[in-house]
Amino acid sequence: MKLLKTKIGLIGMIVAFFIISKNIFFAPSILAMSSENYKISKDALNFGGNNSTSETYIADDALGDIASGENMTSETYAVCSGFQCMGEAEFLSFSITQGTAKPGSAGAGINLGTLTTSSVTTSDGSTVNSLFILAESSGDNGIVITVKSDNAGLKRASNPSVVINSSTASLTASSEGYGLCVFSADEGSTSPTTFDAVNPYNSGCDKSAAHNVGLVDSTSRAIVQASGDLKNGDAEILLKAAIASITRAGDDYQDNLTFIATTTY
C-alpha cells in the first residue's frame, strides 16, 4: 500500500486567565494613607503588638485586634479579618511551555511534522514537543487547569471543511484521530494536595506505544487539577495524531489550544 504522507503543524496558543470564583474580603481598614514620601496600604485598629523571637520560634503578635477572625464563610463570601490576615495574600501561579524536555520555552508551539499511515505521531522527547505546565495556588478549594480547542481537531487552513477530528480513543496507525494525554503529573514534597490528571486524559499513555487520548473541542475540559492548596504542581502533556489512507494530503493542518487556570479560595 502506498503511504499517504501529511504534514501537520500544531499552533499552540496559550492563554492564562486567573479566575477567582469567590469574592474575598479582607479586614476593613481605617484609612489607606499616603503622601509624597510614604504609603500605608493597609492599617488596623488595635492596642499594640510586637515581634517576638527565640532560638526556636518567631512570633508576630497583635494585642487588642478589633473585629478579627479567620475562616468566616457563607455561600457567597470568605473573610479573613484583622492584622494577622494582612500579610496572607492569596496567589495563583500558572505557566505553560513547550519543548522536548523540561523546562521548555514559551511560544515554541508544537509541530507534528509529517504523518504517515504506518504509525501514530506523538510527543516523543526528541522531535515532537510536549506541553509542560507549572502551577501553584493558595486556594483552599483547589485549582483546575482546562483545555479547549478552536477546531475540535486538526483543520486545513486552506480548506476548513477538511478536519482530522479529535475524540477520546486509543489511537492506532491507519485510523484518523487526534487528542491529548497527561504523561505525568506531580507536586512538591510539601504540597498539601496532589496534582492529578483528569479523565479522559489519565487513561495511560507514553511516548512510544501507548496512545490513549482524550478529546479536545470547543468545551473547556479539565485536564489536571488539585483539590486544595497546591505547591510546585508539574505536569507533562503529550499530543498525538494519526491518519488513514483516505486522509487528504496537505501541509496546513492546525489547531489552536487554550489552557485556563481557575482557583477557588
MARFIPA-245213 format. One record per residue: residue number from 1; x, y, z of N, C-alpha, C in turn. Coordinates in nm, 4 decimals, decimal comma. Example, Ala and Ser with C-alpha at 12.3 -4.5 7.8 and 13.67 -1.06 7.14 Angstrom:
REM MARFIPA-245213
seq  n_px  n_py  n_pz  ca_px  ca_py  ca_pz  c_px  c_py  c_pz
1  1,3190  -0,5690  0,7800  1,2300  -0,4500  0,7800  1,3200  -0,3300  0,7800
2  1,2850  -0,2250  0,7080  1,3670  -0,1060  0,7140  1,2900  0,0030  0,7870
REM end
This chain:
REM MARFIPA-245213
seq  n_px  n_py  n_pz  ca_px  ca_py  ca_pz  c_px  c_py  c_pz
1  0,0853  -0,1192  0,0000  0,0000  0,0000  0,0000  0,0889  0,1242  0,0000
2  0,0552  0,2163  -0,0846  0,1297  0,3423  -0,0896  0,0962  0,4255  0,0334
3  0,2010  0,4716  0,1024  0,1804  0,5511  0,2233  0,1398  0,6930  0,1864
4  0,0402  0,7426  0,2537  -0,0016  0,8813  0,2363  0,0677  0,9660  0,3410
5  0,1430  1,0636  0,2986  0,2155  1,1496  0,3915  0,1463  1,2838  0,4033
6  0,1245  1,3244  0,5241  0,0563  1,4503  0,5502  0,1350  1,5299  0,6518
7  0,1749  1,6479  0,6167  0,2472  1,7339  0,7093  0,1472  1,8151  0,7892
8  0,1557  1,8026  0,9204  0,0602  1,8699  1,0074  0,1349  1,9551  1,1082
9  0,1014  2,0837  1,1154  0,1607  2,1724  1,2147  0,0564  2,2107  1,3189
10  0,0943  2,2044  1,4445  0,0038  2,2434  1,5520  0,0466  2,3779  1,6072
11  -0,0414  2,4724  1,6050  -0,0139  2,6032  1,6633  -0,0649  2,6028  1,8069
12  0,0224  2,6231  1,9019  -0,0170  2,6248  2,0423  -0,0334  2,7674  2,0916
13  -0,1549  2,8159  2,0988  -0,1806  2,9494  2,1519  -0,2217  2,9338  2,2966
14  -0,1347  2,9735  2,3882  -0,1567  2,9503  2,5292  -0,2061  3,0781  2,5947
15  -0,3204  3,0696  2,6613  -0,3772  3,1847  2,7310  -0,4003  3,1462  2,8761
16  -0,3528  3,2274  2,9678  -0,3716  3,2002  3,1102  -0,4637  3,3055  3,1704
17  -0,5821  3,2638  3,2120  -0,6742  3,3519  3,2829  -0,6766  3,3114  3,4296
18  -0,6516  3,4052  3,5164  -0,6535  3,3755  3,6585  -0,7895  3,4159  3,7130
19  -0,8702  3,3181  3,7479  -1,0092  3,3419  3,7845  -1,0301  3,3060  3,9311
20  -1,0867  3,3960  4,0058  -1,1224  3,3698  4,1446  -1,2737  3,3587  4,1494
21  -1,3260  3,2446  4,1920  -1,4692  3,2230  4,1834  -1,5444  3,2582  4,3109
22  -1,4720  3,3013  4,4143  -1,5380  3,3565  4,5326  -1,4870  3,4976  4,5562
23  -1,5745  3,5834  4,6042  -1,5285  3,7145  4,6464  -1,4453  3,6992  4,7724
24  -1,3387  3,7758  4,7846  -1,2511  3,7704  4,9006  -1,2563  3,9045  4,9701
25  -1,2875  3,9046  5,0985  -1,2966  4,0261  5,1757  -1,1893  4,0245  5,2834
26  -1,1128  4,1311  5,2930  -1,0119  4,1436  5,3958  -1,0621  4,2374  5,5058
27  -0,9850  4,2464  5,6129  -1,0266  4,3297  5,7255  -1,0497  4,4734  5,6807
28  -1,1582  4,5342  5,7252  -1,1836  4,6738  5,6878  -1,0754  4,7639  5,7452
29  -1,0112  4,8399  5,6609  -0,9046  4,9276  5,7078  -0,9625  5,0588  5,7582
30  -0,8863  5,1246  5,8460  -0,9296  5,2557  5,8956  -0,9169  5,3588  5,7843
31  -0,8025  5,3589  5,7158  -0,7813  5,4506  5,6051  -0,6520  5,4131  5,5346
32  -0,6519  5,4114  5,4020  -0,5293  5,3927  5,3261  -0,4615  5,5283  5,3140
33  -0,3427  5,5411  5,3730  -0,2770  5,6724  5,3854  -0,1526  5,6784  5,2987
34  -0,1273  5,7961  5,2408  -0,0100  5,8128  5,1563  0,0266  5,9603  5,1481
35  0,1498  5,9861  5,1076  0,1981  6,1208  5,0807  0,3042  6,1073  4,9726
36  0,3818  6,2135  4,9509  0,4896  6,2042  4,8529  0,6008  6,1117  4,8990
37  0,6098  6,0878  5,0290  0,7223  6,0132  5,0837  0,6878  5,8741  5,1357
38  0,5609  5,8432  5,1546  0,5266  5,7115  5,2075  0,3878  5,6710  5,1619
39  0,3578  5,5418  5,1800  0,2257  5,4886  5,1515  0,1953  5,3766  5,2498
40  0,0828  5,3829  5,3158  0,0357  5,2765  5,4029  -0,0897  5,2190  5,3371
41  -0,0764  5,1022  5,2792  -0,1868  5,0463  5,2016  -0,2893  4,9757  5,2885
42  -0,2476  4,9306  5,4098  -0,3396  4,8619  5,4994  -0,3120  4,9057  5,6423
43  -0,4164  4,9259  5,7188  -0,3987  4,9553  5,8608  -0,5130  4,8934  5,9389
44  -0,4862  4,8649  6,0655  -0,5850  4,8031  6,1530  -0,5837  4,8742  6,2868
45  -0,6978  4,8729  6,3533  -0,7117  4,9388  6,4824  -0,6937  4,8350  6,5940
46  -0,5849  4,8508  6,6727  -0,5618  4,7608  6,7852  -0,4808  4,8338  6,8909
47  -0,4482  4,7645  7,0012  -0,3830  4,8302  7,1145  -0,2306  4,8239  7,1073
48  -0,1773  4,7318  7,0318  -0,0325  4,7200  7,0242  0,0090  4,5866  6,9665
49  0,1398  4,5629  6,9682  0,1930  4,4382  6,9150  0,3438  4,4404  6,9130
50  0,4038  4,3274  6,8771  0,5494  4,3192  6,8778  0,5921  4,1948  6,8016
51  0,7191  4,1939  6,7590  0,7800  4,0747  6,7020  0,8608  4,0054  6,8109
52  0,8284  3,8818  6,8426  0,8962  3,8056  6,9477  0,9768  3,6931  6,8858
53  1,0985  3,6726  6,9329  1,1844  3,5682  6,8769  1,2605  3,4950  6,9862
54  1,3034  3,3750  6,9553  1,3967  3,2986  7,0380  1,4777  3,2116  6,9438
55  1,5514  3,1173  6,9953  1,6292  3,0282  6,9097  1,5407  2,9327  6,8314
56  1,4188  2,9125  6,8773  1,3340  2,8103  6,8162  1,2055  2,8617  6,7542
57  1,1710  2,9909  6,7691  1,0470  3,0382  6,7099  1,0556  3,1871  6,6773
58  0,9636  3,2318  6,5925  0,9396  3,3733  6,5631  0,7892  3,3949  6,5707
59  0,7458  3,4948  6,6465  0,6032  3,5241  6,6607  0,5766  3,6694  6,6253
60  0,4744  3,6915  6,5465  0,4292  3,8254  6,5100  0,3001  3,8510  6,5872
61  0,3071  3,9340  6,6904  0,1967  3,9492  6,7847  0,1113  4,0720  6,7538
62  -0,0170  4,0605  6,7854  -0,1085  4,1751  6,7825  -0,1909  4,1720  6,9101
63  -0,2078  4,2895  6,9739  -0,2798  4,2987  7,1006  -0,4054  4,3831  7,0828
64  -0,5190  4,3266  7,1218  -0,6446  4,4014  7,1175  -0,6967  4,4251  6,9781
65  -0,6702  4,3342  6,8854  -0,7190  4,3476  6,7481  -0,8716  4,3459  6,7473
66  -0,9324  4,4471  6,6860  -1,0775  4,4614  6,6865  -1,1380  4,3935  6,5648
67  -1,2444  4,3161  6,5862  -1,3202  4,2505  6,4785  -1,2312  4,1628  6,3934
68  -1,1509  4,0797  6,4580  -1,0606  3,9915  6,3840  -1,1123  3,8488  6,3851
69  -1,0680  3,7707  6,2877  -1,1060  3,6299  6,2805  -1,0784  3,5726  6,1439
70  -1,0657  3,4394  6,1373  -1,0385  3,3684  6,0130  -1,1507  3,2712  5,9819
71  -1,1465  3,2218  5,8578  -1,2354  3,1132  5,8143  -1,3827  3,1450  5,8358
72  -1,4212  3,2705  5,8139  -1,5620  3,3081  5,8188  -1,6168  3,3041  5,6766
73  -1,7134  3,2169  5,6529  -1,7597  3,1949  5,5157  -1,9116  3,1819  5,5107
74  -1,9629  3,2001  5,3903  -2,1009  3,1657  5,3586  -2,0992  3,1128  5,2160
75  -2,2139  3,1006  5,1544  -2,2180  3,0533  5,0163  -2,1594  3,1544  4,9199
76  -2,1523  3,2828  4,9604  -2,1118  3,3874  4,8662  -1,9868  3,4640  4,9055
77  -1,9274  3,4380  5,0248  -1,8095  3,5143  5,0604  -1,7193  3,4330  5,1520
78  -1,5932  3,4824  5,1637  -1,4981  3,4307  5,2617  -1,4257  3,5501  5,3218
79  -1,4073  3,5495  5,4545  -1,3484  3,6644  5,5237  -1,2321  3,6193  5,6107
80  -1,1232  3,6928  5,6013  -1,0150  3,6845  5,6988  -0,9931  3,8277  5,7467
81  -1,0247  3,8562  5,8725  -1,0284  3,9929  5,9221  -0,9256  4,0139  6,0319
82  -0,8578  4,1307  6,0285  -0,7636  4,1644  6,1339  -0,6206  4,1751  6,0847
83  -0,5329  4,2216  6,1745  -0,3935  4,2465  6,1401  -0,3231  4,1227  6,0873
84  -0,3478  4,0066  6,1487  -0,2770  3,8854  6,1101  -0,3118  3,8390  5,9687
85  -0,4220  3,8866  5,9157  -0,4622  3,8465  5,7804  -0,3990  3,9318  5,6720
86  -0,3406  4,0449  5,7099  -0,2924  4,1391  5,6088  -0,1783  4,0840  5,5250
87  -0,0946  4,0015  5,5847  0,0210  3,9515  5,5102  -0,0043  3,8232  5,4362
88  -0,1270  3,7715  5,4423  -0,1563  3,6435  5,3820  -0,2248  3,6635  5,2475
89  -0,1529  3,7149  5,1511  -0,2107  3,7417  5,0197  -0,2364  3,6106  4,9458
90  -0,3546  3,5979  4,8890  -0,3846  3,4816  4,8077  -0,3060  3,4901  4,6773
91  -0,2729  3,3752  4,6180  -0,1938  3,3797  4,4949  -0,2296  3,2643  4,4034
92  -0,2014  3,2851  4,2763  -0,2129  3,1823  4,1728  -0,0995  3,2014  4,0752
93  -0,0231  3,0969  4,0533  0,0881  3,0995  3,9581  0,0659  2,9904  3,8541
94  0,0836  3,0245  3,7256  0,0498  2,9304  3,6184  0,1322  2,9637  3,4940
95  0,1982  2,8641  3,4380  0,2742  2,8863  3,3149  0,2718  2,7613  3,2282
96  0,2842  2,7816  3,0979  0,2905  2,6708  3,0027  0,4055  2,6949  2,9069
97  0,4860  2,5920  2,8869  0,5953  2,5964  2,7901  0,5866  2,4733  2,7005
98  0,6639  2,4757  2,5936  0,6677  2,3622  2,5014  0,8128  2,3257  2,4725
99  0,8381  2,1982  2,4572  0,9735  2,1526  2,4264  0,9811  2,0020  2,4309
100  1,0979  1,9469  2,3951  1,1175  1,8021  2,4018  1,1619  1,7591  2,5410
101  1,2032  1,8547  2,6242  1,2420  1,8262  2,7627  1,2165  1,9502  2,8459
102  1,1950  1,9311  2,9753  1,1760  2,0432  3,0657  1,3032  2,1261  3,0721
103  1,2918  2,2594  3,0883  1,1698  2,3353  3,1149  1,0935  2,3786  2,9912
104  1,1480  2,3593  2,8703  1,0826  2,4064  2,7501  1,0872  2,5578  2,7408
105  1,0168  2,6136  2,6430  1,0138  2,7589  2,6262  0,8741  2,8023  2,5844
106  0,8354  2,9205  2,6281  0,7029  2,9732  2,5968  0,6942  3,0108  2,4498
107  0,5845  2,9756  2,3855  0,5613  3,0139  2,2473  0,6287  2,9276  2,1436
108  0,6937  2,8188  2,1853  0,7632  2,7333  2,0886  0,6657  2,6599  1,9972
109  0,5451  2,6330  2,0465  0,4469  2,5614  1,9674  0,4828  2,4145  1,9520
110  0,3992  2,3423  1,8806  0,4223  2,2000  1,8565  0,3973  2,1705  1,7095
111  0,4996  2,1201  1,6423  0,4893  2,0796  1,5025  0,4949  1,9281  1,4961
112  0,3842  1,8678  1,4538  0,3783  1,7223  1,4484  0,4540  1,6644  1,3301
113  0,5006  1,7500  1,2403  0,5812  1,7025  1,1284  0,4983  1,6288  1,0249
114  0,5580  1,5297  0,9599  0,4923  1,4525  0,8547  0,4304  1,3258  0,9116
115  0,2999  1,3116  0,8962  0,2293  1,1934  0,9447  0,2182  1,0890  0,8348
116  0,2284  0,9626  0,8707  0,2090  0,8532  0,7759  0,1119  0,7523  0,8351
117  0,0615  0,6626  0,7505  -0,0324  0,5608  0,7960  0,0371  0,4477  0,8715
118  0,1677  0,4484  0,8773  0,2398  0,3370  0,9390  0,2560  0,3501  1,0895
119  0,2255  0,4694  1,1464  0,2462  0,4871  1,2900  0,1624  0,6034  1,3419
120  0,1501  0,6087  1,4734  0,0886  0,7226  1,5422  0,1989  0,8231  1,5732
121  0,1771  0,9477  1,5388  0,2739  1,0531  1,5708  0,2447  1,1055  1,7106
122  0,3511  1,1198  1,7916  0,3316  1,1581  1,9315  0,4455  1,2471  1,9801
123  0,4159  1,3282  2,0807  0,5241  1,3947  2,1534  0,6168  1,2850  2,2031
124  0,7451  1,2949  2,1661  0,8329  1,1796  2,1873  0,9618  1,2095  2,2629
125  0,9803  1,3347  2,3060  1,1015  1,3678  2,3785  1,2229  1,3912  2,2927
126  1,2054  1,3868  2,1590  1,3214  1,4079  2,0706  1,2898  1,4995  1,9531
127  1,1800  1,4728  1,8815  1,1492  1,5533  1,7625  1,0173  1,6287  1,7731
128  0,9235  1,5804  1,8534  0,7923  1,6450  1,8674  0,7768  1,6939  2,0113
129  0,7472  1,8207  2,0270  0,7400  1,8829  2,1593  0,6262  1,8293  2,2450
130  0,6465  1,8367  2,3763  0,5418  1,8178  2,4753  0,4995  1,9546  2,5276
131  0,3894  1,9565  2,6037  0,3465  2,0746  2,6784  0,3828  2,0540  2,8252
132  0,4433  2,1553  2,8869  0,4800  2,1478  3,0282  0,4018  2,2543  3,1057
133  0,3328  2,2113  3,2106  0,2529  2,3006  3,2939  0,3149  2,3096  3,4320
134  0,3312  2,4333  3,4812  0,3704  2,4586  3,6193  0,2587  2,5389  3,6842
135  0,2169  2,4983  3,8042  0,1055  2,5663  3,8693  0,1214  2,5625  4,0207
136  0,0840  2,6731  4,0856  0,0747  2,6813  4,2309  -0,0465  2,7652  4,2662
137  -0,1084  2,7355  4,3792  -0,2234  2,8135  4,4229  -0,2403  2,8009  4,5730
138  -0,2837  2,9109  4,6353  -0,3160  2,9083  4,7776  -0,4644  2,8834  4,8005
139  -0,5379  2,8530  4,6955  -0,6812  2,8328  4,7069  -0,7165  2,7097  4,7873
140  -0,7866  2,7285  4,8965  -0,8241  2,6158  4,9827  -0,9137  2,5159  4,9118
141  -0,9879  2,5635  4,8136  -1,0824  2,4766  4,7443  -1,0325  2,4288  4,6082
142  -0,9023  2,4467  4,5828  -0,8422  2,3805  4,4682  -0,8142  2,4669  4,3475
143  -0,7487  2,4036  4,2503  -0,7131  2,4646  4,1226  -0,7441  2,3654  4,0116
144  -0,7958  2,4154  3,9005  -0,8286  2,3319  3,7849  -0,7667  2,3957  3,6611
145  -0,6985  2,3139  3,5805  -0,6473  2,3577  3,4502  -0,7362  2,2961  3,3438
146  -0,7936  2,3805  3,2572  -0,8786  2,3300  3,1497  -0,8146  2,3550  3,0147
147  -0,8619  2,2809  2,9146  -0,8136  2,2975  2,7778  -0,9332  2,2978  2,6837
148  -0,9267  2,3807  2,5812  -1,0260  2,3754  2,4747  -0,9582  2,4005  2,3417
149  -1,0237  2,3564  2,2349  -0,9684  2,3622  2,1003  -1,0528  2,4525  2,0125
150  -0,9876  2,5295  1,9276  -1,0602  2,6131  1,8317  -1,1276  2,5295  1,7234
151  -1,0656  2,4178  1,6861  -1,1091  2,3436  1,5677  -1,1691  2,2071  1,5979
152  -1,1647  2,1637  1,7225  -1,2100  2,0288  1,7601  -1,1412  1,9219  1,6760
153  -1,0205  1,9507  1,6357  -0,9430  1,8600  1,5523  -0,8325  1,9354  1,4818
154  -0,7696  1,8685  1,3882  -0,6663  1,9303  1,3044  -0,7303  1,9690  1,1718
155  -0,7394  2,0995  1,1474  -0,8134  2,1521  1,0326  -0,7186  2,2138  0,9315
156  -0,7484  2,1915  0,8017  -0,6689  2,2536  0,6961  -0,7031  2,4017  0,6856
157  -0,6008  2,4864  0,6921  -0,6224  2,6309  0,6810  -0,6757  2,6680  0,5435
158  -0,6304  2,5978  0,4401  -0,6718  2,6304  0,3033  -0,8046  2,5666  0,2655
159  -0,8521  2,4709  0,3440  -0,9788  2,4034  0,3160  -1,0412  2,3609  0,4492
160  -1,1072  2,4548  0,5189  -1,1547  2,4300  0,6552  -1,2536  2,3150  0,6684
161  -1,3112  2,2685  0,5602  -1,4036  2,1552  0,5688  -1,3301  2,0227  0,5901
162  -1,1988  2,0233  0,5731  -1,1188  1,9018  0,5906  -1,0609  1,9025  0,7319
163  -1,1033  1,8073  0,8141  -1,0637  1,8034  0,9549  -1,0319  1,6599  0,9958
164  -0,9222  1,6431  1,0678  -0,8963  1,5185  1,1399  -0,9571  1,5374  1,2776
165  -1,0719  1,4773  1,3006  -1,1488  1,5048  1,4214  -1,0805  1,4502  1,5464
166  -1,0981  1,5242  1,6558  -1,0485  1,4791  1,7846  -1,1547  1,3933  1,8524
167  -1,1100  1,2915  1,9263  -1,2026  1,2067  2,0010  -1,1267  1,1387  2,1135
168  -1,2017  1,0874  2,2105  -1,1422  1,0059  2,3152  -1,1280  0,8648  2,2614
169  -1,0038  0,8192  2,2491  -0,9802  0,6913  2,1818  -0,8407  0,6410  2,2117
170  -0,8161  0,5177  2,1745  -0,6809  0,4625  2,1702  -0,6367  0,4687  2,0248
171  -0,5503  0,5638  1,9927  -0,5124  0,5861  1,8535  -0,4307  0,4686  1,7997
172  -0,4556  0,4361  1,6737  -0,3809  0,3307  1,6061  -0,3396  0,3789  1,4680
173  -0,2340  0,3188  1,4154  -0,1879  0,3518  1,2807  -0,2977  0,3203  1,1792
174  -0,3081  0,4039  1,0774  -0,4032  0,3885  0,9662  -0,5475  0,4212  1,0043
175  -0,5673  0,4833  1,1213  -0,7013  0,5247  1,1608  -0,6936  0,6679  1,2126
176  -0,7752  0,7582  1,1556  -0,7669  0,9001  1,1909  -0,7982  0,9257  1,3378
177  -0,7231  1,0168  1,3969  -0,7517  1,0578  1,5337  -0,6538  1,1622  1,5813
178  -0,6922  1,2304  1,6881  -0,6104  1,3388  1,7425  -0,6576  1,3681  1,8839
179  -0,5635  1,3907  1,9753  -0,6018  1,4244  2,1121  -0,4820  1,4454  2,2019
180  -0,5096  1,4628  2,3313  -0,4074  1,4893  2,4319  -0,4120  1,3824  2,5400
181  -0,3017  1,3653  2,6101  -0,2996  1,2815  2,7284  -0,1972  1,3373  2,8269
182  -0,2190  1,3101  2,9555  -0,1260  1,3533  3,0595  -0,0246  1,2422  3,0822
183  0,0987  1,2688  3,0469  0,2068  1,1714  3,0625  0,2515  1,1614  3,2080
184  0,2564  1,2763  3,2759  0,2950  1,2772  3,4171  0,2352  1,3984  3,4850
185  0,2053  1,3851  3,6142  0,1578  1,4960  3,6970  0,2111  1,4735  3,8375
186  0,2716  1,5769  3,8937  0,3348  1,5635  4,0242  0,3228  1,6948  4,0997
187  0,3626  1,6938  4,2245  0,3583  1,8126  4,3091  0,4800  1,8130  4,3999
188  0,5065  1,9269  4,4639  0,6192  1,9376  4,5550  0,6006  1,8532  4,6801
189  0,7109  1,8194  4,7451  0,7055  1,7327  4,8636  0,6289  1,7956  4,9790
190  0,6184  1,9284  4,9807  0,5467  1,9966  5,0885  0,4043  2,0372  5,0494
191  0,3592  1,9943  4,9325  0,2256  2,0328  4,8873  0,1182  1,9631  4,9698
192  0,0189  2,0378  5,0195  -0,0883  1,9754  5,0975  -0,1763  1,8810  5,0155
193  -0,1835  1,9046  4,8814  -0,2670  1,8208  4,7960  -0,1880  1,7754  4,6744
194  -0,2387  1,6736  4,6076  -0,1730  1,6190  4,4893  -0,2235  1,6887  4,3632
195  -0,1415  1,6846  4,2595  -0,1742  1,7399  4,1279  -0,2041  1,6205  4,0381
196  -0,3292  1,6077  3,9931  -0,3736  1,4842  3,9292  -0,4305  1,5076  3,7900
197  -0,4067  1,4100  3,7010  -0,4700  1,4098  3,5702  -0,6177  1,3757  3,5851
198  -0,6985  1,4302  3,4938  -0,8436  1,4141  3,4991  -0,8890  1,3285  3,3809
199  -0,9853  1,2425  3,4046  -1,0447  1,1618  3,2981  -1,1057  1,2528  3,1896
200  -1,0870  1,2270  3,0600  -1,0299  1,1078  2,9972  -0,8816  1,1188  2,9622
201  -0,8128  1,2170  3,0206  -0,6734  1,2391  2,9838  -0,5767  1,1569  3,0698
202  -0,6311  1,0750  3,1588  -0,5498  0,9992  3,2536  -0,5520  0,8495  3,2280
203  -0,5887  0,8090  3,1059  -0,6084  0,6666  3,0787  -0,4809  0,5916  3,0432
204  -0,3673  0,6581  3,0535  -0,2401  0,5891  3,0328  -0,1840  0,6116  2,8937
205  -0,0688  0,6747  2,8865  -0,0036  0,6958  2,7578  0,1459  0,7069  2,7803
206  0,2215  0,6880  2,6739  0,3651  0,7104  2,6809  0,4112  0,7720  2,5500
207  0,5420  0,7784  2,5312  0,5974  0,8484  2,4151  0,6324  0,7549  2,3000
208  0,5860  0,6288  2,3083  0,6211  0,5351  2,2013  0,5076  0,4421  2,1610
209  0,4412  0,3768  2,2577  0,3492  0,2691  2,2205  0,2078  0,2861  2,2734
210  0,1892  0,3523  2,3862  0,0563  0,3687  2,4454  -0,0028  0,5024  2,4011
211  -0,1136  0,4977  2,3272  -0,1656  0,6184  2,2620  -0,3106  0,6475  2,3002
212  -0,3450  0,6302  2,4278  -0,4793  0,6651  2,4749  -0,4890  0,8172  2,4922
213  -0,5887  0,8789  2,4298  -0,6016  1,0242  2,4341  -0,7433  1,0648  2,4710
214  -0,7557  1,1875  2,5202  -0,8844  1,2498  2,5433  -0,9110  1,3536  2,4363
215  -1,0384  1,3761  2,4077  -1,0724  1,4705  2,3010  -1,0515  1,6150  2,3450
216  -1,0326  1,7012  2,2474  -1,0335  1,8459  2,2680  -1,1335  1,9059  2,1701
217  -1,2170  1,9953  2,2208  -1,3173  2,0596  2,1368  -1,3472  2,1980  2,1917
218  -1,4609  2,2546  2,1581  -1,4926  2,3913  2,1984  -1,5329  2,4033  2,3449
219  -1,5486  2,2916  2,4134  -1,5797  2,2912  2,5564  -1,4514  2,2955  2,6378
220  -1,4455  2,3806  2,7392  -1,3302  2,3830  2,8292  -1,3376  2,2601  2,9199
221  -1,2414  2,1691  2,9062  -1,2427  2,0430  2,9791  -1,1249  2,0374  3,0755
222  -1,1523  1,9961  3,1998  -1,0459  1,9827  3,2990  -0,9478  1,8754  3,2558
223  -0,8177  1,9076  3,2644  -0,7153  1,8114  3,2250  -0,6239  1,7752  3,3414
224  -0,5917  1,8714  3,4298  -0,5205  1,8432  3,5549  -0,5803  1,9310  3,6639
225  -0,5739  1,8833  3,7900  -0,6349  1,9593  3,8979  -0,5776  1,9175  4,0326
226  -0,6016  2,0028  4,1318  -0,5720  1,9719  4,2719  -0,6940  2,0114  4,3538
227  -0,7179  1,9408  4,4643  -0,8389  1,9632  4,5423  -0,8240  2,0740  4,6458
228  -0,7018  2,1259  4,6637  -0,6784  2,2311  4,7620  -0,5508  2,3066  4,7320
229  -0,4903  2,3630  4,8353  -0,3641  2,4361  4,8245  -0,2604  2,3497  4,7530
230  -0,1979  2,4045  4,6487  -0,1033  2,3274  4,5662  0,0322  2,3958  4,5637
231  0,1370  2,3177  4,5869  0,2742  2,3661  4,5793  0,3488  2,2919  4,4683
232  0,4131  2,3673  4,3794  0,5009  2,3114  4,2756  0,4320  2,2043  4,1921
233  0,3095  2,2343  4,1462  0,2426  2,1435  4,0535  0,3162  2,1393  3,9201
234  0,3343  2,0187  3,8656  0,4199  1,9989  3,7479  0,3592  1,8883  3,6629
235  0,3231  1,9191  3,5378  0,2622  1,8179  3,4509  0,3218  1,8246  3,3116
236  0,3309  1,7074  3,2471  0,3724  1,6987  3,1068  0,2575  1,6397  3,0271
237  0,2191  1,7080  2,9192  0,1071  1,6670  2,8352  0,1596  1,6332  2,6958
238  0,1145  1,5190  2,6429  0,1552  1,4744  2,5097  0,0438  1,5002  2,4093
239  0,0822  1,5366  2,2873  -0,0103  1,5473  2,1751  0,0124  1,4299  2,0824
240  -0,0972  1,3761  2,0317  -0,0883  1,2588  1,9443  -0,1851  1,2730  1,8278
241  -0,1458  1,2194  1,7117  -0,2320  1,2237  1,5934  -0,2007  1,1052  1,5033
242  -0,3016  1,0657  1,4275  -0,2852  0,9559  1,3309  -0,3709  0,9851  1,2088
243  -0,3327  0,9285  1,0947  -0,4074  0,9479  0,9701  -0,4438  0,8121  0,9098
244  -0,5399  0,8156  0,8188  -0,5815  0,6972  0,7440  -0,5412  0,7130  0,5980
245  -0,5593  0,6062  0,5214  -0,5228  0,6118  0,3793  -0,6091  0,7089  0,3010
246  -0,7281  0,7423  0,3568  -0,8180  0,8350  0,2870  -0,7988  0,9798  0,3315
247  -0,7110  1,0039  0,4281  -0,6864  1,1411  0,4742  -0,6264  1,2239  0,3618
248  -0,6810  1,3400  0,3390  -0,6312  1,4252  0,2302  -0,4939  1,4814  0,2657
249  -0,4041  1,4776  0,1676  -0,2696  1,5321  0,1870  -0,2766  1,6835  0,2020
250  -0,1817  1,7382  0,2768  -0,1758  1,8826  0,2948  -0,0723  1,9180  0,3990
251  -0,0185  2,0399  0,3909  0,0842  2,0828  0,4857  0,0361  2,1980  0,5738
252  -0,0980  2,2142  0,5861  -0,1505  2,3270  0,6626  -0,2588  2,2844  0,7622
253  -0,2503  2,1627  0,8130  -0,3386  2,1201  0,9214  -0,2943  2,1885  1,0509
254  -0,3895  2,2381  1,1285  -0,3513  2,3087  1,2501  -0,4660  2,3144  1,3501
255  -0,4305  2,3478  1,4722  -0,5280  2,3702  1,5774  -0,4720  2,4725  1,6738
256  -0,5593  2,5447  1,7413  -0,5208  2,6373  1,8481  -0,5801  2,5869  1,9797
257  -0,4961  2,5728  2,0797  -0,5402  2,5255  2,2100  -0,5314  2,6377  2,3123
258  -0,6314  2,6465  2,3977  -0,6341  2,7459  2,5046  -0,6410  2,6741  2,6393
259  -0,5463  2,7051  2,7271  -0,5440  2,6500  2,8622  -0,5794  2,7607  2,9614
260  -0,6652  2,7290  3,0554  -0,7101  2,8266  3,1555  -0,6928  2,7666  3,2945
261  -0,6342  2,8464  3,3847  -0,6198  2,8065  3,5252  -0,7236  2,8783  3,6092
262  -0,7989  2,8026  3,6871  -0,9025  2,8586  3,7743  -0,8780  2,8096  3,9162
263  -0,8759  2,9009  4,0121  -0,8618  2,8603  4,1524  -0,9778  2,9140  4,2340
264  -1,0135  2,8437  4,3413  -1,1238  2,8837  4,4284  -1,0716  2,9005  4,5693
265  -1,0878  3,0202  4,6249  -1,0377  3,0493  4,7593  -1,1478  3,0322  4,8626
REM end
